[in-house]
């Protein structure tokens, strides 16, 4: 899930722009903002930072392996070319 501190920050910013009369409602309103934000963000097709970082590392290793395989293929093609001549 998304970082709760970010959600709290957004909820607090929304709370801060309310007129003074509504600010007195305070904690209940802030909690409702958090609940609404969490519900709406949960509907989005996003991944956590941790999941993103893991997939980035997988992609990096895959690229490294691909580069190694390309080099090996080039070397084999070079050997084939020289042996045919």
C-alpha distances in whole Angstrom, upper triangle without the diagonal:
4,7,8,12,11,11,14,16,16,16,19,21,21,22,25,26,27,31,32,33,29,28,30,28,25,23,22,22,19,17,18,17,13,13,14,12,9,11,12,9,8,11,11,11,9,8,6,9,10,10,12,14,15,16,18,20,21,22,24,26,27,28,30,31,32,34,36,37,38,41,42,43,44,46,47,48,51,52,53,54,57,58,59,61
4,6,9,8,8,11,12,12,14,16,17,18,20,22,23,25,29,30,31,27,26,28,26,23,21,21,21,18,16,17,15,12,13,14,10,8,11,11,8,8,12,11,12,9,8,6,8,10,11,12,14,16,17,18,20,22,23,24,26,27,29,31,32,33,35,37,38,39,41,42,43,45,47,48,49,51,53,54,55,57,58,59,61
4,5,5,7,9,10,11,13,14,16,17,19,20,22,24,27,28,30,27,25,27,25,22,20,21,20,17,16,17,15,12,14,15,12,10,14,14,11,12,15,14,15,12,11,8,9,11,13,14,15,17,19,19,21,23,24,25,27,29,30,32,33,34,36,38,39,40,42,44,45,46,48,50,51,52,54,55,56,58,60,61,63
4,5,5,6,9,10,10,12,14,15,16,18,20,22,25,26,27,24,22,23,22,19,16,17,17,13,12,14,12,9,11,13,10,9,13,14,11,12,16,16,17,15,14,12,13,14,16,17,19,21,22,23,25,27,28,29,31,32,34,35,37,38,40,41,43,44,46,48,49,50,52,53,54,56,58,59,60,62,64,65,67
4,5,5,6,9,10,10,12,14,15,16,19,20,24,24,26,23,20,23,21,18,16,18,17,13,13,15,13,10,13,15,12,12,15,16,14,15,19,18,20,17,17,14,14,16,18,19,19,22,24,24,26,28,29,30,32,34,34,36,38,39,40,42,44,45,46,48,50,51,53,54,55,57,59,60,61,63,65,66,68
4,5,5,6,9,10,11,12,14,15,17,19,23,24,25,22,20,23,22,19,17,18,17,13,14,15,12,10,13,14,10,11,14,14,12,14,17,16,18,15,15,13,13,16,18,18,19,21,23,23,25,27,28,29,31,33,33,35,37,38,39,41,43,43,45,47,48,49,51,53,54,55,57,59,59,61,63,64,66
4,5,5,6,8,10,11,12,14,16,17,21,22,23,20,18,21,19,16,14,15,14,10,10,12,9,6,9,10,7,7,11,11,10,12,15,14,17,15,16,14,15,17,19,19,21,23,24,25,27,29,30,31,33,34,35,37,39,40,41,43,45,45,47,49,50,51,54,55,56,57,60,61,62,64,65,66,68
4,6,5,6,9,10,10,12,15,16,19,20,21,18,16,18,17,13,12,13,12,8,9,11,9,7,10,12,9,10,14,14,13,15,18,18,21,19,19,17,18,20,22,22,24,26,27,28,30,32,33,34,36,37,38,40,42,43,44,46,48,49,50,52,53,54,56,58,59,60,62,64,65,67,68,69,71
4,5,5,6,9,10,10,13,15,18,19,21,18,16,19,18,15,14,16,14,10,12,14,11,9,13,14,11,12,16,16,14,17,20,19,21,19,20,18,18,21,23,22,24,26,28,28,30,32,33,33,36,37,38,40,42,43,44,46,48,48,50,52,53,54,56,58,58,60,62,63,64,66,68,69,70
4,5,5,6,9,10,11,13,17,18,20,17,15,18,17,15,14,15,13,10,11,12,9,8,12,11,9,11,14,13,12,15,17,17,20,18,19,18,18,21,23,23,24,27,28,28,30,32,32,34,36,37,38,40,42,43,44,46,48,48,50,52,53,54,56,58,58,60,62,63,64,66,68,69,70
4,5,5,6,9,10,11,15,16,17,14,12,15,14,11,10,11,9,6,8,9,6,6,9,10,8,10,13,13,13,16,18,18,21,20,21,20,21,23,25,25,27,29,30,31,33,35,35,37,39,40,41,43,45,45,47,49,50,51,53,55,56,57,59,61,61,63,65,66,67,69,71,72,73
4,5,5,6,9,10,13,14,16,13,11,14,13,10,10,12,10,7,10,11,9,9,13,13,12,14,17,17,17,19,21,21,24,23,24,22,23,25,27,27,28,31,32,32,35,37,37,38,41,42,43,44,47,47,48,51,52,53,55,57,58,59,61,62,63,64,67,68,69,71,73,74,75
4,5,5,7,9,13,14,16,14,12,15,15,12,13,15,12,10,13,13,10,11,15,14,13,15,18,17,17,20,22,21,24,23,24,23,23,26,28,27,29,32,32,32,35,37,37,38,41,42,42,44,47,47,48,50,52,52,54,56,57,58,60,62,62,64,66,67,68,70,72,73,74
4,5,6,7,11,13,14,11,10,14,13,11,12,13,10,8,11,11,8,10,13,12,11,14,16,15,16,19,20,20,24,23,25,24,24,27,29,28,30,33,34,34,36,38,38,40,42,43,44,46,48,48,49,52,53,53,56,58,58,59,62,63,64,65,68,68,69,71,73,74,76
4,6,6,9,10,11,9,7,10,10,8,9,11,8,6,10,10,8,10,13,13,13,16,18,18,18,21,23,23,27,26,27,26,27,29,31,31,33,35,36,36,39,41,41,42,45,46,46,48,51,51,52,55,56,56,58,61,61,62,65,66,67,68,70,71,72,74,76,77,79
4,6,8,9,12,10,8,11,12,10,12,14,11,10,13,14,12,14,17,17,16,19,21,21,21,24,26,26,29,28,29,28,28,31,33,32,34,36,37,37,40,42,42,43,46,47,47,49,52,52,53,55,57,57,59,61,62,63,65,67,67,69,71,72,73,75,77,78,79
4,7,9,11,10,9,13,13,12,14,16,12,12,15,15,13,15,18,17,16,20,22,21,21,25,26,26,29,28,30,29,29,32,34,33,35,38,38,38,41,43,43,44,47,48,48,50,52,53,53,56,58,58,60,62,63,63,66,67,68,69,72,73,73,75,77,78,79
4,6,8,6,6,10,10,10,13,13,10,11,14,14,12,15,18,17,17,20,21,21,22,25,26,27,30,29,31,31,31,34,36,35,37,40,41,41,43,45,45,46,49,50,50,53,55,55,56,59,60,60,62,65,65,66,68,70,70,72,74,75,76,78,80,81,82
4,6,6,6,9,11,11,15,15,13,14,17,17,15,19,21,20,20,24,25,24,26,29,30,30,34,33,35,34,35,38,39,39,41,44,44,44,47,49,49,50,53,54,54,56,59,59,60,62,64,64,66,68,69,69,72,74,74,75,78,79,79,82,84,84,86
4,5,5,7,9,10,14,15,13,14,17,18,17,20,22,22,22,25,27,26,28,30,32,33,36,35,37,36,36,39,41,41,42,45,46,46,49,51,51,52,55,56,56,58,60,61,62,64,66,66,68,70,71,72,74,76,76,78,80,81,82,84,86,86,88
4,5,6,8,10,13,14,12,14,17,17,17,20,22,21,22,25,26,27,28,31,32,33,37,36,38,37,38,41,42,42,44,46,47,48,50,52,52,54,56,57,58,60,62,62,64,66,67,68,70,72,72,73,76,77,78,79,82,83,83,86,87,88,90
4,5,5,7,11,11,8,11,14,13,13,16,18,17,19,22,23,23,25,27,28,29,33,33,34,33,35,37,39,39,41,43,44,44,47,49,49,50,53,54,54,57,59,59,60,63,64,64,67,69,69,70,73,74,74,76,79,79,80,82,84,85,87
4,5,5,9,10,8,9,12,13,13,15,17,18,18,21,23,23,24,27,28,29,33,32,33,32,33,35,37,37,39,41,43,43,45,47,48,49,51,52,53,55,57,58,59,61,63,63,65,67,68,69,71,73,73,75,77,78,79,81,83,84,85
4,5,8,10,9,11,13,14,15,17,19,20,21,23,24,25,27,29,30,32,35,34,36,34,35,38,39,40,41,44,45,46,48,50,50,51,54,55,56,58,60,60,62,64,65,66,68,70,71,72,74,76,76,78,80,81,82,84,86,87,88
4,7,6,6,9,11,11,12,15,16,17,18,20,21,22,24,26,28,29,33,32,34,32,34,36,37,38,40,42,43,44,46,48,49,50,52,53,54,56,58,59,60,62,64,64,66,68,69,70,73,74,75,76,78,79,80,83,84,85,87
4,6,5,6,9,10,11,12,14,16,17,18,20,21,22,24,26,28,31,30,31,30,31,33,35,35,37,39,40,41,43,45,46,47,49,51,51,53,55,56,57,60,61,62,64,66,66,68,70,71,72,74,76,77,78,80,81,82,84
4,5,5,6,8,10,10,12,14,15,16,18,20,21,22,25,26,29,28,29,27,29,31,32,33,35,37,38,39,41,43,44,45,47,48,49,51,53,54,55,58,59,60,62,64,64,66,68,69,70,72,74,75,76,78,80,81,82
4,5,5,6,9,10,11,12,14,15,16,18,20,21,23,25,28,28,29,28,29,31,33,34,35,37,38,40,42,43,44,46,48,49,50,52,54,54,56,58,59,60,62,64,65,66,68,69,70,72,74,75,76,78,80,81,83
4,5,5,6,9,10,10,12,14,15,16,18,20,21,23,27,26,28,27,28,31,32,32,34,36,37,38,41,42,43,44,47,48,49,51,53,53,55,57,58,59,61,63,63,65,67,68,69,71,73,74,75,77,78,79,81
4,5,5,6,9,10,11,12,14,15,16,18,20,21,25,24,25,24,25,27,29,30,31,33,34,35,38,39,40,41,44,45,46,48,50,50,52,54,55,56,58,60,60,62,64,65,66,68,70,71,72,74,76,77,78
4,5,5,6,9,10,11,12,14,15,16,19,20,24,23,24,22,24,26,27,29,30,32,33,34,37,38,39,41,43,44,45,47,48,49,51,53,54,55,57,59,59,61,63,64,65,67,69,70,71,73,75,76,78
4,5,5,6,8,10,10,12,14,15,17,19,22,22,24,23,25,27,28,29,31,33,34,35,37,38,39,41,43,44,45,47,49,49,51,53,54,55,57,59,60,61,63,64,65,67,69,70,71,73,75,75,78
4,5,5,6,8,10,11,12,14,16,17,20,20,22,21,23,25,26,27,29,31,32,33,35,36,37,39,41,42,43,45,47,47,49,51,52,53,55,57,57,59,61,62,63,65,67,68,69,71,72,73,75
4,5,5,6,8,10,10,12,14,16,19,18,19,18,20,22,23,24,26,28,29,30,32,34,34,36,38,39,40,42,44,45,46,48,49,50,52,54,55,56,59,60,60,62,64,65,66,69,70,71,73
4,6,5,6,9,10,10,13,15,18,18,19,18,21,23,23,25,27,28,29,31,33,34,35,37,39,39,41,43,44,45,47,49,50,51,53,55,55,57,59,60,61,63,65,65,66,69,70,71,73
4,5,5,6,9,10,11,13,17,17,19,19,21,24,24,25,27,29,29,31,33,34,35,37,39,39,40,43,44,45,46,49,49,50,53,54,54,56,59,59,60,62,64,65,66,68,70,70,72
4,5,5,6,8,10,11,14,14,16,16,18,21,21,21,24,26,26,27,30,31,31,33,36,36,37,40,41,41,43,46,46,47,50,51,52,53,55,57,57,59,61,62,63,65,67,67,69
4,6,5,6,9,10,13,13,14,14,16,18,19,20,22,24,24,26,28,29,30,32,34,34,36,38,39,40,42,44,45,46,48,49,50,52,54,55,55,58,60,60,61,64,65,66,68
4,6,5,7,9,12,13,15,16,19,20,20,21,24,25,25,27,30,30,31,33,35,35,37,39,40,41,43,45,45,46,49,50,50,52,55,55,56,58,60,61,62,64,66,66,68
4,5,5,7,11,12,14,15,18,21,20,20,24,25,25,26,29,30,30,32,34,34,35,38,39,39,41,44,44,45,48,49,49,51,53,54,54,57,59,59,60,63,64,65,67
4,5,5,8,8,11,12,14,17,16,17,20,21,21,23,25,26,26,29,31,31,32,35,36,36,38,40,41,42,44,46,46,48,50,51,51,54,56,56,57,60,61,62,64
4,5,8,8,10,11,15,16,15,16,20,20,20,22,25,25,26,28,30,30,32,34,35,35,38,40,40,41,44,45,45,47,50,50,51,53,55,55,57,59,60,61,63
4,7,9,11,14,17,19,17,18,21,22,21,23,26,26,26,29,31,31,32,35,36,36,38,40,40,41,44,45,45,47,50,50,50,53,55,55,56,59,60,60,63
4,6,9,12,14,17,15,15,19,20,19,20,24,24,23,26,28,28,29,32,33,33,35,37,38,38,41,42,42,44,47,47,48,50,52,52,53,56,57,58,60
4,7,10,13,15,13,13,17,17,16,18,21,20,20,23,25,24,26,29,30,29,32,34,34,35,38,39,39,40,43,44,44,46,48,49,50,52,54,54,56
4,7,9,12,10,10,13,14,13,15,18,18,18,21,23,23,24,27,28,28,30,32,33,33,36,38,38,39,42,43,43,45,47,48,49,51,53,53,55
4,7,8,6,6,10,11,10,12,15,15,16,18,20,20,22,24,25,26,28,30,31,32,34,35,36,38,40,41,42,44,46,46,47,50,51,52,54
4,5,5,6,9,10,11,12,14,15,17,18,20,21,23,25,26,27,29,31,32,33,35,36,37,39,41,42,43,45,47,48,49,51,52,53,55
4,5,5,6,9,10,10,12,14,15,16,18,20,21,23,24,25,27,29,30,31,33,35,36,37,39,41,42,43,45,46,47,49,51,52,54
4,5,5,6,9,10,11,12,14,15,17,18,20,21,23,24,26,27,29,30,32,33,35,36,38,39,41,42,44,45,47,48,50,51,53
4,5,5,6,9,10,11,12,14,16,16,18,20,21,22,24,26,27,28,31,32,33,35,36,37,39,41,42,43,45,47,48,49,51
4,5,5,6,9,10,10,12,14,15,16,18,20,21,22,24,26,27,29,30,31,33,35,36,37,39,41,42,43,45,46,47,49
4,5,5,6,9,10,11,13,14,15,17,19,20,21,23,24,26,27,29,30,32,33,35,36,38,39,41,42,44,45,47,48
4,5,5,6,9,10,11,12,14,16,17,18,20,21,23,24,26,27,29,30,32,33,35,36,38,39,41,42,44,45,47
4,5,5,6,9,10,10,12,14,15,16,18,20,21,22,24,26,27,28,30,31,32,34,36,37,38,40,42,43,45
4,5,5,6,9,10,11,12,14,15,17,19,20,21,23,24,26,27,29,30,31,33,35,36,37,39,41,42,44
4,5,5,6,9,10,11,12,14,15,17,18,20,21,23,24,26,27,29,30,32,33,35,36,38,39,41,43
4,5,5,6,9,10,11,12,14,15,16,18,20,21,22,24,26,27,28,30,32,33,34,36,37,39,41
4,5,5,6,9,10,10,12,14,15,16,18,20,21,22,24,25,27,28,30,31,32,35,36,37,39
4,5,5,6,9,10,11,13,14,15,17,19,20,21,23,25,26,27,29,30,32,33,35,36,38
4,5,5,6,9,10,11,12,14,16,17,18,20,21,23,24,26,27,29,30,32,33,35,37
4,5,5,6,9,10,10,12,14,15,16,18,20,21,22,24,26,27,28,30,31,33,35
4,5,5,6,9,10,10,12,14,15,16,18,20,21,22,24,25,27,29,30,31,33
4,5,5,6,9,10,11,13,14,15,17,19,20,21,23,24,26,27,29,31,32
4,5,5,6,9,10,11,12,14,15,16,18,20,21,22,24,26,27,29,31
4,5,5,6,9,10,10,12,14,15,16,18,20,21,22,24,26,27,29
4,5,5,6,9,10,11,12,14,15,16,18,20,21,23,24,26,27
4,5,5,6,9,10,11,12,14,15,17,18,20,21,23,25,26
4,5,5,6,9,10,10,12,14,15,16,18,20,21,22,25
4,5,5,6,9,10,10,12,14,15,16,18,20,21,23
4,5,5,6,9,10,10,12,14,15,17,18,20,22
4,5,5,6,9,10,11,12,14,15,16,18,20
4,5,5,6,8,10,10,12,14,15,16,19
4,5,5,6,9,10,10,12,14,15,17
4,5,5,6,9,10,11,12,14,16
4,5,5,6,9,10,10,12,15
4,5,5,6,9,10,11,13
4,5,5,6,9,10,11
4,5,5,6,9,10
4,6,5,6,9
4,6,5,7
4,6,5
4,6
4
